[in-house]
């Protein structure tokens, strides 16, 4: 079976397609079938957006008295 990539619109076969699903409180909000290149782009955007801002600090210090 061959479908179109939701990212770029190119035709992709099932073995190469990746499906990204977004769920909130166990309800599916969005699903996208992506070709390998668009999937790699999606992963990179996700990684960049999940990184803390340069001015943000993450307080991971644990103090035990």
Helices and strands as residue ranges (DSSP letters): E 2-4, E 11-13, E 18-24, E 27-34, H 36-50
